[in-house]
Amino acid sequence: MDFNKLMHENKKRFNLWLEDKEFMDIMDGNIEAMQKEFIACIQLQIGSKFQLLTNEELRKENERYHASMEGFDY
């Protein structure tokens, strides 16, 4: 199967999650949380050990790291 076709199928599956009231209730309508859960499901199946962070989470982690390097508590 062509990788682009596979990704298109994944997009369709994710959109079905977005349309599913039960999933939306479980995630309190938080699309970002649903995206992370969807990606986590894929990662589990392929044995991926990558850490997922949103842009905001990455920014906070970077701030925390830089503050610690300068001797500040964050």
TIZAVO-507792 format. One record per residue (C-alpha): residue in three letters; x, y, z; residue number from 1. Coordinates in steps of 0.2 Angstrom, whole numbers, plus 2048, in hexadecimal, padded with zeros to 3 digits. Layout:
<atoms>
<ALA,<X,Y,Z>,NUM> ...
</atoms>
This chain:
<atoms>
<MET,<800,800,800>,1> <ASP,<806,811,7FB>,2> <PHE,<80B,81B,80B>,3> <ASN,<800,82B,806>,4> <LYS,<7F1,81F,804>,5> <LEU,<7F4,818,815>,6> <MET,<7F5,82A,81D>,7> <HIS,<7E5,82E,814>,8> <GLU,<7DD,81F,81B>,9> <ASN,<7E3,824,82D>,10> <LYS,<7DC,836,82A>,11> <LYS,<7CB,82E,826>,12> <ARG,<7CC,823,836>,13> <PHE,<7D1,832,840>,14> <ASN,<7C2,83C,839>,15> <LEU,<7B7,82E,83E>,16> <TRP,<7BD,830,850>,17> <LEU,<7B9,842,84F>,18> <GLU,<7A8,83E,84A>,19> <ASP,<7A5,831,857>,20> <LYS,<79C,838,866>,21> <GLU,<7A3,82B,872>,22> <PHE,<7B5,82F,86E>,23> <MET,<7B1,842,86F>,24> <ASP,<7A9,83F,880>,25> <ILE,<7B8,835,886>,26> <MET,<7C4,843,881>,27> <ASP,<7B8,851,886>,28> <GLY,<7B9,858,874>,29> <ASN,<7CB,85B,875>,30> <ILE,<7D1,858,863>,31> <GLU,<7E4,85A,868>,32> <ALA,<7E2,84C,875>,33> <MET,<7D9,841,868>,34> <GLN,<7E7,844,85C>,35> <LYS,<7F4,83F,869>,36> <GLU,<7EA,82F,86D>,37> <PHE,<7E8,82B,85A>,38> <ILE,<7FB,82D,858>,39> <ALA,<7FE,823,868>,40> <CYS,<7F3,814,861>,41> <ILE,<7FE,814,851>,42> <GLN,<80E,815,85B>,43> <LEU,<809,806,865>,44> <GLN,<805,7FC,856>,45> <ILE,<816,800,84E>,46> <GLY,<820,7FF,85E>,47> <SER,<825,811,85D>,48> <LYS,<82D,819,86C>,49> <PHE,<82D,82B,866>,50> <GLN,<827,838,873>,51> <LEU,<819,843,86D>,52> <LEU,<818,855,873>,53> <THR,<80D,863,86D>,54> <ASN,<815,874,868>,55> <GLU,<80F,87B,879>,56> <GLU,<816,86C,883>,57> <LEU,<827,86D,879>,58> <ARG,<828,87F,87D>,59> <LYS,<825,87C,890>,60> <GLU,<832,86E,890>,61> <ASN,<83E,87A,888>,62> <GLU,<83B,888,894>,63> <ARG,<83D,87B,8A3>,64> <TYR,<84D,875,89C>,65> <HIS,<855,886,899>,66> <ALA,<84F,88C,8AA>,67> <SER,<857,87D,8B2>,68> <MET,<868,880,8A8>,69> <GLU,<868,892,8AF>,70> <GLY,<865,88B,8C1>,71> <PHE,<853,891,8C2>,72> <ASP,<844,886,8C8>,73> <TYR,<836,886,8BC>,74> 
</atoms>
